[in-house]
């Protein structure tokens, strides 16, 4: 990007330079916590490998959740802070090593999340038509890395889909698959996504949970809104739902879920309407098919005294043209950063990175890569504050502080051939998406292709050059 935009967020030699790796909610909340305190003057570089900020708010929250996606308007205020600089389109480990990054700053907070799916590890999982929810969600949210060809081939001609998992993402997937074109049209989905979903003749989606309603992890709001779908009916076996004469689950959330499920229990399939069947006590044994998915063999389970799902030996086969596994996320290693392979998190103590069991000076972690893929978007705010408090405590204790000569990360990146996207460039992307949406009567349409995103980003520089005085 242009030299005109490479101004550092700070020129004061005593200002603490902090790099935050990952510009999703955890990273933005960490930047907010750093800049809202007055004890330590800071300058924050918010680094992301994508040309766009907001992480899962942009590429994970279902596009039909318009209010939730509006969170980015709130998060955007942090990007506008005078001592926060967005540095997108930069991948640590490729454009700049972790060791090199640490030489440029006084501290690093890693908030790059847990972006990969967990496998089922059952036969047939790799068949065409069997995909991860992370991949499907990335595709319908317009993620630049989405494998459009593979996902759209999996969706072609699908009538019966099975979603494995009973978290909010599983319900998102089920809901999006049966939404009518009229319901999806106001969203910011890329047009090719809307076209592919409209062409998929989905008649039924079965959501499988290994245990019962009292153990499902979806939230009541997500469950309740399934009842408002324009073209689908929610079904649940009354025998799987605790009756009103049975004691409710001790957990209030689970008790509310059970109440909503009781409301669905009397429903029956209706001609001309798709169905979403919530099937509990069902464990997938294997995915069937030769050239592509044709069904799933399922074992009936029971919940033992320890709350675990145990097989009963009773097997059934469910027809399916598409299988979507939604059984969790896992973190990936960043070159040069330790990762606990059991938990897929960075070893830490209150956010302070541990290397070989000992605190690593100037290295911190927040978000899913710190605690695992749990909680909602707002959980990251408390989590980030804890990490920032740890960092500030280390400053007060003299463990870290401003050091070395003043330098500039963006200048170094450009010298190495990288093409960082800064805030004016992101705002040009934002304007381009708004303009694209307006051509179809929407507030926004997501630009999914990385080259197109970068072309939109450069529009800010072209405009600045055109407005520059001659000879300036």
RODO-2510 file (C-alpha; in nm, 4 decimals, decimal comma):
residues 472
     n   res          X          Y          Z
     1     x     0,0000     0,0000     0,0000
     2     x     0,1093     0,3655    -0,0414
     3     x     0,3758     0,5391     0,1651
     4     x     0,1179     0,8061     0,2466
     5     x    -0,0566     0,5632     0,4796
     6     x     0,2462     0,4150     0,6577
     7     x     0,2552     0,6691     0,9405
     8     x     0,3207     0,4900     1,2680
     9     x     0,0594     0,5073     1,5397
    10     x     0,3139     0,6637     1,7727
    11     x     0,6230     0,8789     1,7673
    12     x     0,6771     0,8998     2,1426
    13     x     0,9864     0,6945     2,2322
    14     x     0,8405     0,5909     2,5685
    15     x     0,5131     0,4577     2,4257
    16     x     0,4869     0,0794     2,4621
    17     x     0,4536    -0,0916     2,1226
    18     x     0,2188    -0,3923     2,1292
    19     x     0,1403    -0,6180     1,8340
    20     x    -0,1910    -0,8042     1,8458
    21     x    -0,1908    -1,0990     1,6058
    22     x    -0,5494    -1,1525     1,4944
    23     x    -0,8066    -0,8787     1,4301
    24     x    -1,1139    -1,0731     1,5381
    25     x    -1,3194    -0,9907     1,8491
    26     x    -1,0503    -1,1122     2,0919
    27     x    -0,7836    -0,9010     1,9237
    28     x    -1,0007    -0,5912     1,8971
    29     x    -1,1120    -0,6220     2,2590
    30     x    -0,7460    -0,6543     2,3602
    31     x    -0,6635    -0,3354     2,1661
    32     x    -0,9589    -0,1637     2,3332
    33     x    -0,8454    -0,2666     2,6812
    34     x    -0,4928    -0,1440     2,6092
    35     x    -0,6002     0,1964     2,4815
    36     x    -0,8688     0,2609     2,7432
    37     x    -0,6210     0,2605     3,0324
    38     x    -0,4004     0,5564     3,1198
    39     x    -0,1285     0,3974     3,3302
    40     x     0,0888     0,2897     3,0359
    41     x     0,1000     0,4838     2,7057
    42     x     0,0618     0,2287     2,4264
    43     x     0,0519     0,1986     2,0493
    44     x    -0,1133    -0,1095     1,9021
    45     x    -0,0566    -0,2781     1,5668
    46     x    -0,3582    -0,5019     1,5015
    47     x    -0,2291    -0,7603     1,2532
    48     x    -0,4401    -1,0026     1,0495
    49     x    -0,3579    -1,2351     0,7625
    50     x    -0,6823    -1,1346     0,5875
    51     x    -0,7289    -0,7943     0,4230
    52     x    -1,0349    -0,7423     0,6433
    53     x    -1,0842    -0,7134     1,0211
    54     x    -1,3444    -0,8690     1,2562
    55     x    -1,2590    -1,2409     1,2261
    56     x    -1,5563    -1,4623     1,3103
    57     x    -1,7908    -1,1634     1,3338
    58     x    -1,7397    -1,1299     0,9589
    59     x    -1,6711    -1,4910     0,8633
    60     x    -1,8397    -1,6998     1,1346
    61     x    -2,1664    -1,5398     1,2453
    62     x    -2,4415    -1,6535     1,0096
    63     x    -2,5315    -1,3773     0,7618
    64     x    -2,9029    -1,4096     0,8450
    65     x    -2,8202    -1,2947     1,2000
    66     x    -2,8236    -0,9308     1,0970
    67     x    -2,8167    -0,7877     1,4500
    68     x    -2,5241    -1,0036     1,5562
    69     x    -2,3265    -0,9121     1,2459
    70     x    -2,3861    -0,5458     1,3283
    71     x    -2,1339    -0,6030     1,6102
    72     x    -1,8661    -0,4987     1,3657
    73     x    -2,0007    -0,1437     1,3814
    74     x    -1,9227    -0,1465     1,7537
    75     x    -1,5826    -0,3054     1,7015
    76     x    -1,4968    -0,0557     1,4292
    77     x    -1,4708     0,2223     1,6863
    78     x    -1,1536     0,0610     1,8215
    79     x    -0,9940     0,0620     1,4747
    80     x    -1,0460     0,4384     1,4569
    81     x    -0,8480     0,5028     1,7764
    82     x    -0,5453     0,7241     1,7125
    83     x    -0,3086     0,4735     1,8725
    84     x    -0,4452     0,1612     1,7004
    85     x    -0,3284     0,0693     1,3522
    86     x    -0,4942    -0,2063     1,1484
    87     x    -0,2346    -0,4010     0,9484
    88     x    -0,4210    -0,6533     0,7313
    89     x    -0,3073    -0,8923     0,4586
    90     x    -0,0002    -0,9851     0,6638
    91     x     0,0668    -1,3425     0,7733
    92     x     0,3038    -1,3963     1,0622
    93     x     0,5265    -1,6886     0,9773
    94     x     0,5187    -1,6048     0,6058
    95     x     0,5524    -1,2289     0,5556
    96     x     0,7382    -1,1901     0,8824
    97     x     0,8664    -1,4489     1,1266
    98     x     0,7577    -1,4448     1,4874
    99     x     1,1136    -1,3699     1,5929
   100     x     1,1285    -1,0724     1,3543
   101     x     0,7936    -0,9408     1,4767
   102     x     0,9107    -0,9522     1,8367
   103     x     1,2136    -0,7404     1,7474
   104     x     0,9809    -0,4664     1,6224
   105     x     0,7577    -0,4469     1,9297
   106     x     0,7782    -0,4624     2,3072
   107     x     0,5018    -0,7207     2,3518
   108     x     0,2830    -0,9486     2,1411
   109     x    -0,0701    -1,0704     2,2165
   110     x    -0,1706    -1,3717     2,0057
   111     x    -0,5450    -1,3792     1,9370
   112     x    -0,5585    -1,5700     1,6083
   113     x    -0,8317    -1,8068     1,7222
   114     x    -0,9147    -2,1684     1,6454
   115     x    -1,0055    -2,1868     1,2799
   116     x    -0,9918    -2,5553     1,1886
   117     x    -1,2588    -2,8208     1,2353
   118     x    -1,2459    -3,1337     1,4456
   119     x    -1,2759    -3,4625     1,2614
   120     x    -1,5276    -3,7367     1,3408
   121     x    -1,2726    -4,0091     1,2643
   122     x    -1,5334    -4,2473     1,1201
   123     x    -1,5434    -4,4380     0,7915
   124     x    -1,6696    -4,2403     0,4940
   125     x    -1,5833    -3,9015     0,6403
   126     x    -1,3763    -3,8105     0,3335
   127     x    -1,6435    -3,8932     0,0761
   128     x    -1,7593    -3,6163    -0,1590
   129     x    -2,0644    -3,4610     0,0025
   130     x    -1,9115    -3,4863     0,3517
   131     x    -1,7818    -3,1461     0,4617
   132     x    -1,6871    -2,9540     0,7741
   133     x    -1,9166    -2,6854     0,9087
   134     x    -1,6147    -2,4534     0,9235
   135     x    -1,5786    -2,4863     0,5454
   136     x    -1,9492    -2,4421     0,4732
   137     x    -1,9755    -2,1422     0,7066
   138     x    -1,6661    -1,9839     0,5536
   139     x    -1,8190    -2,0275     0,2080
   140     x    -2,1570    -1,8738     0,2863
   141     x    -1,9911    -1,5898     0,4804
   142     x    -1,7612    -1,5055     0,1886
   143     x    -1,4276    -1,6089     0,3409
   144     x    -1,1429    -1,5581     0,0888
   145     x    -1,0040    -1,9062     0,1623
   146     x    -1,3341    -2,0891     0,1060
   147     x    -1,3156    -2,3763    -0,1440
   148     x    -1,6061    -2,2601    -0,3572
   149     x    -1,5852    -2,5402    -0,6122
   150     x    -1,5886    -2,8201    -0,3531
   151     x    -1,8670    -2,6714    -0,1406
   152     x    -2,0938    -2,5936    -0,4338
   153     x    -2,0372    -2,9428    -0,5770
   154     x    -2,1389    -3,0875    -0,2383
   155     x    -2,4588    -2,8782    -0,2351
   156     x    -2,5662    -2,9573    -0,5898
   157     x    -2,8939    -3,1511    -0,5961
   158     x    -2,9057    -3,1998    -0,2167
   159     x    -3,2467    -3,2980    -0,0813
   160     x    -3,1561    -3,4588     0,2493
   161     x    -2,8811    -3,3193     0,4721
   162     x    -2,7462    -3,4409     0,8040
   163     x    -2,5684    -3,2046     1,0436
   164     x    -2,3661    -3,3741     1,3151
   165     x    -2,3455    -3,1730     1,6366
   166     x    -2,5819    -2,9759     1,8589
   167     x    -2,4039    -2,6431     1,9068
   168     x    -2,5043    -2,3047     1,7704
   169     x    -2,3015    -2,3518     1,4527
   170     x    -2,4912    -2,6727     1,3769
   171     x    -2,8212    -2,4864     1,4125
   172     x    -2,6869    -2,2029     1,1947
   173     x    -2,6041    -2,4507     0,9200
   174     x    -2,9424    -2,6223     0,9429
   175     x    -3,1259    -2,2920     0,9359
   176     x    -2,9328    -2,1512     0,6386
   177     x    -2,9867    -2,4693     0,4360
   178     x    -3,3676    -2,4414     0,4618
   179     x    -3,4061    -2,0642     0,4432
   180     x    -3,6125    -1,9457     0,1477
   181     x    -3,4440    -1,7210    -0,1124
   182     x    -3,6659    -1,4366     0,0096
   183     x    -3,5326    -1,4777     0,3643
   184     x    -3,1682    -1,4818     0,2524
   185     x    -3,1872    -1,2041    -0,0047
   186     x    -3,1444    -0,9149     0,2472
   187     x    -2,8226    -1,0671     0,3861
   188     x    -2,4695    -0,9741     0,2828
   189     x    -2,3969    -1,3179     0,1350
   190     x    -2,2041    -1,3131    -0,1931
   191     x    -2,4360    -1,3524    -0,4903
   192     x    -2,2909    -1,6915    -0,5910
   193     x    -2,3785    -1,8201    -0,2432
   194     x    -2,7381    -1,7013    -0,2707
   195     x    -2,7654    -1,8606    -0,6146
   196     x    -2,6267    -2,1959    -0,4989
   197     x    -2,8501    -2,2104    -0,1912
   198     x    -3,1575    -2,1162    -0,3950
   199     x    -3,0784    -2,3979    -0,6408
   200     x    -3,0347    -2,6633    -0,3690
   201     x    -3,3726    -2,8404    -0,3285
   202     x    -3,3251    -2,9196     0,0414
   203     x    -3,6299    -3,0986     0,1802
   204     x    -3,4969    -3,2136     0,5152
   205     x    -3,2137    -3,1479     0,7566
   206     x    -3,1511    -3,3869     1,0451
   207     x    -2,9393    -3,2562     1,3319
   208     x    -2,7764    -3,5400     1,5279
   209     x    -2,6790    -3,5149     1,8942
   210     x    -2,4946    -3,7966     2,0730
   211     x    -2,6651    -3,7170     2,4029
   212     x    -3,0007    -3,5752     2,5105
   213     x    -3,1583    -3,2291     2,5121
   214     x    -3,0261    -3,1600     2,8617
   215     x    -2,6672    -3,1956     2,7338
   216     x    -2,6973    -3,0004     2,4066
   217     x    -2,4787    -2,6897     2,3882
   218     x    -2,6899    -2,4612     2,1695
   219     x    -2,8390    -2,1485     2,3235
   220     x    -3,2115    -2,0982     2,3724
   221     x    -3,2228    -1,8013     2,1347
   222     x    -3,0742    -2,0074     1,8509
   223     x    -3,3102    -2,2942     1,9224
   224     x    -3,6191    -2,0770     1,9546
   225     x    -3,5690    -1,8922     1,6262
   226     x    -3,5939    -2,2180     1,4314
   227     x    -3,9678    -2,1921     1,4942
   228     x    -3,9867    -1,8694     1,2899
   229     x    -3,8602    -2,0107     0,9608
   230     x    -4,0848    -1,9236     0,6685
   231     x    -4,0503    -2,2525     0,4826
   232     x    -3,9531    -2,5167     0,7389
   233     x    -4,1027    -2,7027     1,0347
   234     x    -3,9016    -2,8208     1,3360
   235     x    -3,9556    -3,1809     1,4453
   236     x    -3,8444    -3,3597     1,7590
   237     x    -3,9360    -3,7005     1,8978
   238     x    -4,1547    -3,6398     2,2071
   239     x    -3,9998    -3,9488     2,3668
   240     x    -3,6591    -3,7775     2,3681
   241     x    -3,7794    -3,4667     2,5510
   242     x    -3,8295    -3,4728     2,9311
   243     x    -4,1987    -3,4300     3,0133
   244     x    -4,3445    -3,1550     3,2279
   245     x    -4,3879    -3,4059     3,5104
   246     x    -4,0128    -3,4738     3,5152
   247     x    -3,7693    -3,2525     3,7098
   248     x    -3,6131    -2,9908     3,4822
   249     x    -3,2348    -2,9786     3,4306
   250     x    -3,0550    -2,7946     3,7104
   251     x    -2,8863    -2,5673     3,4581
   252     x    -3,1238    -2,2806     3,3716
   253     x    -3,0107    -2,2638     3,0091
   254     x    -3,0728    -2,6343     2,9604
   255     x    -3,4122    -2,6037     3,1319
   256     x    -3,5103    -2,3260     2,8898
   257     x    -3,3962    -2,5389     2,5972
   258     x    -3,6081    -2,8297     2,7138
   259     x    -3,9095    -2,5987     2,7365
   260     x    -3,8609    -2,4852     2,3755
   261     x    -3,8211    -2,8452     2,2604
   262     x    -4,1460    -2,9400     2,4287
   263     x    -4,3112    -2,6764     2,2129
   264     x    -4,1738    -2,8439     1,8997
   265     x    -4,2671    -3,1981     2,0044
   266     x    -4,6303    -3,1860     1,8734
   267     x    -4,5193    -3,0667     1,5270
   268     x    -4,5666    -3,2862     1,2219
   269     x    -4,4286    -3,2621     0,8697
   270     x    -4,6348    -3,0465     0,6363
   271     x    -4,6602    -3,0794     0,2566
   272     x    -4,4501    -2,8233     0,0730
   273     x    -4,2404    -2,7343     0,3790
   274     x    -3,8889    -2,8492     0,4573
   275     x    -3,8190    -3,0090     0,7938
   276     x    -3,5459    -2,9704     1,0543
   277     x    -3,5416    -3,2800     1,2732
   278     x    -3,3533    -3,2547     1,6027
   279     x    -3,2564    -3,6147     1,6717
   280     x    -3,1016    -3,6806     2,0108
   281     x    -2,9340    -3,9928     2,1501
   282     x    -2,7885    -4,0594     1,8042
   283     x    -2,4199    -4,1279     1,7327
   284     x    -2,2917    -4,1501     1,3737
   285     x    -2,1097    -4,4793     1,3197
   286     x    -2,0120    -4,4407     0,9552
   287     x    -2,0950    -4,2367     0,6490
   288     x    -2,2244    -4,4463     0,3612
   289     x    -2,1622    -4,4171    -0,0104
   290     x    -1,9121    -4,4995    -0,2831
   291     x    -1,8705    -4,2039    -0,5183
   292     x    -2,0436    -3,9624    -0,2792
   293     x    -2,2493    -3,9598     0,0396
   294     x    -2,5734    -4,1602     0,0331
   295     x    -2,6501    -4,1949     0,4041
   296     x    -2,5300    -4,2209     0,7624
   297     x    -2,5423    -4,5265     0,9859
   298     x    -2,6489    -4,4121     1,3335
   299     x    -2,6378    -4,5912     1,6689
   300     x    -2,8924    -4,5174     1,9388
   301     x    -2,7240    -4,4079     2,2613
   302     x    -2,8072    -4,3609     2,6269
   303     x    -2,6535    -4,1216     2,8785
   304     x    -2,4795    -4,2930     3,1685
   305     x    -2,4448    -4,1717     3,5275
   306     x    -2,1327    -3,9731     3,4338
   307     x    -2,3133    -3,7908     3,1526
   308     x    -2,1388    -3,9840     2,8752
   309     x    -2,3056    -4,1214     2,5625
   310     x    -2,2881    -4,5003     2,5496
   311     x    -2,3981    -4,7123     2,2566
   312     x    -2,6989    -4,9422     2,2814
   313     x    -2,6186    -5,1467     1,9701
   314     x    -2,9410    -5,0352     1,7999
   315     x    -2,8488    -4,9231     1,4459
   316     x    -3,0489    -4,7338     1,1847
   317     x    -2,9619    -4,5821     0,8475
   318     x    -3,0600    -4,2279     0,7560
   319     x    -3,0565    -4,1224     0,3886
   320     x    -2,8408    -3,8189     0,3114
   321     x    -2,6958    -3,6386     0,0114
   322     x    -2,4907    -3,4076     0,2330
   323     x    -2,3229    -3,4552     0,5715
   324     x    -2,1903    -3,1553     0,7645
   325     x    -1,9829    -3,2231     1,0736
   326     x    -2,0040    -2,9521     1,3390
   327     x    -1,8257    -3,1015     1,6370
   328     x    -1,5963    -2,8168     1,7339
   329     x    -1,3008    -2,6036     1,6342
   330     x    -0,9323    -2,6520     1,7011
   331     x    -0,6382    -2,4160     1,7069
   332     x    -0,3368    -2,4439     1,4794
   333     x     0,0266    -2,3807     1,5638
   334     x     0,1830    -2,0492     1,4672
   335     x     0,5429    -2,1081     1,3565
   336     x     0,7609    -2,0405     1,6575
   337     x     0,4794    -2,0476     1,9157
   338     x     0,4167    -2,3464     2,1457
   339     x     0,0849    -2,5316     2,1185
   340     x    -0,0614    -2,7892     2,3550
   341     x    -0,1706    -3,0616     2,1116
   342     x    -0,4181    -3,2075     2,3606
   343     x    -0,6173    -2,8854     2,4083
   344     x    -0,5073    -2,7122     2,0851
   345     x    -0,4362    -2,3988     2,2872
   346     x    -0,1201    -2,2032     2,3620
   347     x     0,0064    -2,2928     2,7113
   348     x    -0,0520    -1,9895     2,9313
   349     x    -0,1093    -1,8610     3,2798
   350     x    -0,3691    -1,5811     3,3002
   351     x    -0,2791    -1,4981     2,9405
   352     x     0,0987    -1,5053     2,9844
   353     x     0,2531    -1,7503     2,7343
   354     x     0,4455    -2,0381     2,8873
   355     x     0,7454    -2,1863     2,7090
   356     x     0,8648    -2,5138     2,8593
   357     x     0,6496    -2,4341     3,1614
   358     x     0,8067    -2,0937     3,2278
   359     x     0,6592    -1,7483     3,1489
   360     x     0,7884    -1,5992     2,8244
   361     x     0,8647    -1,2296     2,8635
   362     x     0,6550    -1,0083     2,6360
   363     x     0,4298    -1,2846     2,4971
   364     x     0,0581    -1,3114     2,5751
   365     x    -0,2505    -1,4832     2,4413
   366     x    -0,6263    -1,4150     2,4376
   367     x    -0,9421    -1,5603     2,2847
   368     x    -0,9980    -1,9140     2,1631
   369     x    -0,6279    -1,9888     2,1195
   370     x    -0,5966    -1,9098     2,4914
   371     x    -0,8958    -2,0913     2,6401
   372     x    -1,0333    -2,3129     2,3611
   373     x    -1,3429    -2,2570     2,1412
   374     x    -1,5920    -2,1782     2,4151
   375     x    -1,8280    -1,8940     2,4990
   376     x    -1,9929    -1,6306     2,2830
   377     x    -1,8444    -1,3201     2,1176
   378     x    -1,8803    -1,1176     2,4373
   379     x    -1,6803    -1,3764     2,6341
   380     x    -1,3726    -1,2519     2,4528
   381     x    -1,4031    -0,9091     2,6166
   382     x    -1,3531    -1,0424     2,9699
   383     x    -1,0869    -1,2808     2,8435
   384     x    -0,8928    -1,0001     2,6710
   385     x    -0,9145    -0,7782     2,9782
   386     x    -0,7587    -1,0514     3,1901
   387     x    -0,4689    -1,0835     2,9469
   388     x    -0,4164    -0,7077     2,9249
   389     x    -0,4188    -0,6838     3,3052
   390     x    -0,1432    -0,9457     3,3107
   391     x     0,0564    -0,7494     3,0516
   392     x     0,0180    -0,4222     3,2415
   393     x     0,1219    -0,5975     3,5605
   394     x     0,4403    -0,7080     3,3857
   395     x     0,5069    -0,3487     3,2789
   396     x     0,4608    -0,2300     3,6373
   397     x     0,6928    -0,5046     3,7604
   398     x     0,9585    -0,4029     3,5072
   399     x     0,9400    -0,7347     3,3201
   400     x     0,8651    -0,5567     2,9913
   401     x     0,8881    -0,1972     2,8732
   402     x     0,9765     0,0213     2,5758
   403     x     1,3117    -0,0810     2,4341
   404     x     1,5265    -0,0203     2,1294
   405     x     1,5062     0,2537     1,8697
   406     x     1,1805     0,3741     1,7217
   407     x     1,1090     0,1802     1,4022
   408     x     0,8088     0,1027     1,1881
   409     x     0,6612    -0,2402     1,1218
   410     x     0,4756    -0,1366     0,8070
   411     x     0,7898     0,0063     0,6451
   412     x     0,9718    -0,3202     0,7141
   413     x     0,6868    -0,5260     0,5684
   414     x     0,6813    -0,3213     0,2494
   415     x     1,0578    -0,3486     0,2154
   416     x     1,0173    -0,7267     0,2242
   417     x     0,7573    -0,7189    -0,0552
   418     x     0,4454    -0,7542     0,1616
   419     x     0,1334    -0,5521     0,0798
   420     x    -0,0219    -0,4488     0,4125
   421     x    -0,3799    -0,3223     0,4137
   422     x    -0,4210    -0,0264     0,6491
   423     x    -0,7357     0,1387     0,7830
   424     x    -0,8025     0,3669     0,4811
   425     x    -0,7671     0,0619     0,2564
   426     x    -1,0137    -0,1341     0,4693
   427     x    -1,2556     0,1571     0,4571
   428     x    -1,2300     0,1475     0,0759
   429     x    -1,3212    -0,2245     0,0863
   430     x    -1,6103    -0,1434     0,3174
   431     x    -1,7354     0,1244     0,0756
   432     x    -1,7024    -0,1137    -0,2197
   433     x    -1,9112    -0,3784    -0,0430
   434     x    -2,1766    -0,1221     0,0428
   435     x    -2,1871    -0,0045    -0,3181
   436     x    -2,2090    -0,3634    -0,4443
   437     x    -2,4985    -0,4335    -0,2094
   438     x    -2,6812    -0,1225    -0,3267
   439     x    -2,6874    -0,2586    -0,6822
   440     x    -2,9214    -0,5311    -0,5539
   441     x    -3,1117    -0,3293    -0,2949
   442     x    -2,9110    -0,4578     0,0025
   443     x    -2,7108    -0,2787     0,2681
   444     x    -2,3987    -0,4751     0,1733
   445     x    -2,2698    -0,7662    -0,0325
   446     x    -1,9534    -0,9359     0,0894
   447     x    -1,6604    -0,9424    -0,1522
   448     x    -1,5172    -1,2919    -0,1209
   449     x    -1,2232    -1,3005    -0,3618
   450     x    -0,8888    -1,1899    -0,2162
   451     x    -0,7739    -1,0233    -0,5396
   452     x    -1,1008    -0,8295    -0,5578
   453     x    -1,0607    -0,7248    -0,1938
   454     x    -0,7098    -0,5971    -0,2610
   455     x    -0,8251    -0,4177    -0,5755
   456     x    -1,0933    -0,2432    -0,3705
   457     x    -0,8332    -0,1573    -0,1062
   458     x    -0,6109     0,0106    -0,3637
   459     x    -0,8968     0,2373    -0,4642
   460     x    -0,8174     0,4445    -0,1548
   461     x    -0,4639     0,5070    -0,2841
   462     x    -0,5780     0,5849    -0,6368
   463     x    -0,8214     0,8409    -0,4964
   464     x    -0,5526     0,9948    -0,2744
   465     x    -0,3089     1,0208    -0,5660
   466     x    -0,5764     1,1818    -0,7848
   467     x    -0,6454     1,4439    -0,5171
   468     x    -0,2789     1,5192    -0,4480
   469     x    -0,1630     1,8609    -0,5749
   470     x     0,0597     1,8551    -0,8809
   471     x     0,4261     1,8526    -0,7872
   472     x     0,3337     1,7700    -0,4242
***
